[in-house]
């Protein structure tokens, strides 16, 4: 792999990003040349997400980034969602070509329950996950108007667990943007991929919008995506030191080899066995991820919207969205999503004074399955664990008795012998067995993911000042806004993933809900040069006490085109339904929700798995050095650590932020900067524990040295650490020669420190530096436009239950050329992401991502 280019921070400071960090420049049409010229006059772009009301982006009280229609048009990414990676302060993870995750300001993971995604203000999460599956049920490129991103906590206004940030995808209005538009993207991926021949990528999109009358309009959108997913095949041995005490290193010669993307050879699939008077860790052979899924992407999404004007200022709308998903998805394990379906019905009533909306989201995981469970049960399909290890031991003893055979050779021969009759990838027998396992809804015996859950949400918001009348505002100078919402999950137990915790009601549907309300007051003081806002939100969850989340902001406007913003706010995150109610037995490890109704009694009797692993390794080492097992247990029992975690509490953040926006050089130079400092309490994540099958103190160490005398759990709980992180970002954008933009942005994020450093805190999982540099031109030669962008992020530490380690730094070049034909009715774009095709990992455990080379044809009838 070629070493990525290095970008010094001071260069990024001098160069500016083309994207809409600030107000979009006004566009004037020159009828003689029939081209658009970017004037020096700057429109004060209007945003709605920062305060839940329309306001100039220059006066938004918190940092907010926008990605508008011009940015989308010039982007070199294959979709608007992919292009969000280049927005200032945004980090993107790629678990799949068809499933990407955006995050801001640290603590990223592949199921980002701390970042909220909205479509026209409506949450589009998958209910059982508590987070969206990329843009699977979001708008397509033809219907997106712009994106507003708040890179920081937005809980005071939105609740919705938006403690890391929020993105609002705003779609086009069918009253003002009408007609039929067709788009075809065709590309090629896996170029020079040693794991796959080159593959075709195709995406077909359609938008139809018509204004039937002055009061009635509709729109229909459809997208079908087909391709071959990026392949996850990291062979790094996660258990490399398991047999170092007997002189065996990591890798393929390690009898306990555990490749990152190999499944069925994890810790629960390993045993410690005595061979030739020495103890070895030995794992089942397992299978590669690429053996367990076909990597085909076939995703479909569509939406229908009906809009009716009850009056000139009152709109009633109904939207139906549906998505069918077939690609790879990742939580703690990786999953093959097959025939996964999401649907959403939403109704909204909106006027100048009042707006209300309600929506229902339904989820059906279809024929999806867990890749790890499929692999380990595929191994057990031909031979159970006890028989396999007995055959392994017998074959080793036979081999080691032969003259000249080394222990390493005997271990290799033992595996070959024990694997006789093992199902081989690519054979009909293997595929038939895999299909059978994918249909068994018990991860101890099969791999099926069978979840059918629903989410219902209702909210209302009122502009109190307008409702009272203009006299109130003129007399008091106050703008008052208030809102309330109710969210409820309907959980349908499947007996494996979820169960009803109520006694005798294991398979009965149950609910999990939250009620919230906020009030916000804003006032301009000091001759309108300072705008102060106070917001107070309260949320009450079914299982927790009410939580108050205040927000205080001030926007200072010393000059017409400059503003300084200061904010203090807090946010809370209640556990998702999986964190609260999961009940999964996978490979002998029971994954249980952290509410007391789910895990009562486990926390009190458990020992930390990390300490149990250290204890067992020390006992094994003593045994291999001639000490009896009983004496070794007595020597090493002090390594065992009793669990000190307990039942779930809400997660909480306190955040302080200061920012600046300014326009210079006749408003052609735009600068946006921010700095933040966050404090997190009660981080929610998982911890693994072992519970001995005895409560007798003298017997506990012996039980914890024997896998058959203990139970293993993975529980959701809260960190005891108080975590602090800080960071900032800088973006600049310079317009020259009326149609060229040169720019860049730089984001910094750092885990500052922790208190009570118990080693549990959720992985920060964020590069310290992320930067983008770009040069763009619009209509530079007639209708020819272009963009070249370079993105760089430095190496960072990734921490998850699948794998921990260092993610390598990488830098990519994206580029596009586009041309308008037929008086702008037809647009042709030639684009490439990762132009130099340097394969990289956005995080550990995920796929290797290469270049995509594509064309996009967009035709408007």
C-alpha positions, 0 to 999 in steps of 0.5 A: 500500500502506498504511504498516504500524503501528509498534510501539515496543519498550517497548510490546511489552515491556509486552504479552505473547504468548498463545502457549505460551512457558511452562507451560500454565495448568491448566484446570478445568471449571465444570459449572454454566456449562459453560465452561473457566476458566483457573486461576492455578495453572500446570502445569509443561509437559513438553518432550522436545526440549531434552535428548532426555528429558522435563523441565519447560520451566522447567528446560530447559537451552536456550531452547525455545518451545512451541506447544500445543493451546490455542495452535493452537485460538486461533490466527488463522492458517489452520494450526498451521504458519502460526501458528508465525510468531508464536512468539517468535524465529521468522522465516517466509519465504513462497515459496508459499502451499503452501510456507513456511520457518521459521528462527531466529537469522539466515542465513535462505534459501528452502532452509533446510538449517541448520534441522531439522524433525522429526515425532515425532523423525523428520526429514521433509526432502526428500532431494535438498534436505536440508531440508523442503518446508514442512509438505508431509509433516508432520502436519495440524491435527487430529493435531498435539498441540504443537510444540517449537522450539529457536531455536539450535544443537541439533547436539550432541544431534541432529546433522542439521545443526541449527545454526540450530535445530530444530522437533519436531512432536509428534502425538496418541497414538491410545491417548488421543485417539480418534474421527473428526474432520473439518475443512473450511477455505474461504477467499478470497485475492487480494482486490483483487489487481491481478494476479488476480481473487479466488480460492477456497481449500479444505482438507479434513482427516480424522483417524480414531483408534481404540483396538482393545484395550488393546494395539493402536491405529491412526490415519489422517490425510488432507488435501487442499488446493486454491488459487491461489498468491501471484503473484511479479511484481516488475518491479524491473530487476536490471541497471539500470546496464548501459547507463548509460555510453551514457545509458540507465537501467533499466526497460523501455527498458533493452535489458538489462532483467532484472526480478526475476521475469522469466526468460530475460533473466539475465546468461547470456542477455545479450550485449555487441554493437556498434551504431552504433559503441557497445557495448550490453548486450542481453538476450533478452526473456524471460518473466514468471513468471506466464507459465511456471506456472499457480499452481494449488495441489493438495497431498495428504498422508496418514499411517497409524500402527499402535501396539502395546504390547508391555508397559505401558511398551514401544511398537512403532509403524509410520508411513507418510507420503505427500505429493503436491505441486503448488505453487511452490518456490524455491532459487537459481531458482524451480520449478514442482513438479508431481506431486512425491511424498514417501513415508516409512516409519518404525518405532519401539520405545520404552520407559522405558530404550531407544528405537530408530527407523529410517525411509526417505524416498523422493523423486520430483520427478514432472513438476516443472520449472525456471521460469528454464530453461523461459523461456530455452529457450522464447525459444530454441525459436523462434529460437536466440541467434545468429540472434536477435542477428543479427536484432537488430543488422540491425534496429537498423542499418536503423532508425538509418539513418532520419532522426530516429530516436534510438538508444533508438527504434532499440533498441526497434524492433530488439527488435520485429523480432528477436521476430517469431514469438516464442511468445506466452503463453496460446496453444496453441503456447506451452503445447505448447512449455512442456509439451515443455520441462518434459519435457526433462531438460537445462537447456540444452535444456529445464527438467525436474527429474527427481530420485529419491533416497532417505534412510535413517536409523537411531538408538538411544538409551538411558537408561544410569542407568535401565539400571544401576538406581536405586542408581547414580543414588542413589549418584552423582547422575548421569543418563546418556544415550547415543545413536547414529545413521546416515544414508545418502543413495542418489543415483540420477543423472539425468544432469543434476541429479546424476552419479556422480563415479566414472569410468565410472559416471556413471549408477550409484547411489551413497551419501553417509553420516554416522555419529554418537553422543553421550553426555550426563551430568546432575547436580544440585548445591547442594541441587538448585538447580543442574543441570549437563549435559555433552554430547559428540557426534561425527559422521563423514561419508564425505568429511570427518574426524570432528567433535566437538560439545560442549555444556555447560549449567547451570540455576539455580533460585533460587526455585521458579518461576524459572530461569536457564539458561546454555549453551555449545555447538558444531555442525557442518553437513556439505554436503547432497547438492546442495551436495556432488554437483550437476552442472547445466548451466543457461543456459551456467552449470554449477552444480557441487558443492564436493567435490573429486571433483566440481570438481577443477581448476575452483577452481585456474583460475577468476576471480571472476565479480564481478571479470570483470563489473567488468572487462568493464564497464570495457572497454566504457566505455573502448571507448565513449569511443574507446579500442580494445578491445585497449588497454582490456583492457590498461588494465583487466586489473588488475580481474580477481581470481583465485579464492581459494576452494577445496573444501568443508569442514563449516560450524561454529558456536560459540554462547553463550546465557543465558536466564531464565524466571519466573512472577509475580503468583500465577503469572499473569505469565510472562516468558521472555528469552534472549540469544545470541552466535554465531561461524560458520566455513566458511559454505557457499554458492555463488560464481560463477567464470569459467574462461578457455579458456587458461592463457597469462597474456597471453591470459587477459584477452582470453579473459575479455572474450569470452563464447565463450572462457570457461566459467562456473561456480557452485560450492559452497564456504566463506566465508573470513570468520569471521562473528559474530552476536548477538541475544535475545528477550523474551516475556511473557504475562499472564492476567487475569479468568481467561480473557483473555490479553494479551501480546507478544514481541520478537526482536532479531537482528544481524550483529555483524561479520565477519573477512576481509570477502571479500564472500562470507558467506551473506546474513544475511537477517533483520530486526533486529526482529520483534515480536508483540502479541496479545489473546485470550479463551477462552470469554468469552461462553459458547463464544465465543473470539477472538484479535487479533494484530499482527505487525511486522518491520522492513526488512532486507537480502536477499542471494541469487543471484536478487536482492539488495536491501532488503525493506520493513518490514511489519505485519499484523493477524490475527484470529479468532472461534470458537464451540463448538456441540453440546457442543463437537463442532462448532467454527466459526472465522471468521479472517483473516490480513493482515486489512487486505490490505496486500500485502507481500514476506517476501523479495525474489524471492518472491511478493506476499502478501495477505490470506486470509479463511476459515472453519474447521468442525471436527466430531468424531463 
